[in-house]
Amino acid sequence: MESEKIKQLYTKHMRSMMDSCYCYGGIGRDTHNFSQYILKYKEHLGEELFDKVYKEEEERLSHFEVVHGTYTDGDGLSYNSLKPKEDAG
């Protein structure tokens, strides 16, 4: 039971990390973001669950666009955000 809760937590964290990576450089398997930030979740989730979560999140994120510079903090750092794509029809 505890193992399942841990996997759920890692799954939630992986989805959140993928959201961030999508905003800042992308989530493609050939990107720095993938190798540096996303791939580490494979160790905790196992290959099958990792691939399932990755594909689900990749599909979900394909319906969003990145909006650059949506917020600037007191130090002058600019942040991006996700916005649902408008239907093309």
Secondary structure as UniProt FT lines:
FT   HELIX           2..23
FT   TURN            24..25
FT   TURN            29..30
FT   HELIX           32..33
FT   HELIX           34..38
FT   TURN            39..40
FT   HELIX           41..61
FT   TURN            62..63
FT   STRAND          64..72
FT   TURN            74..75
FT   STRAND          78..84
//
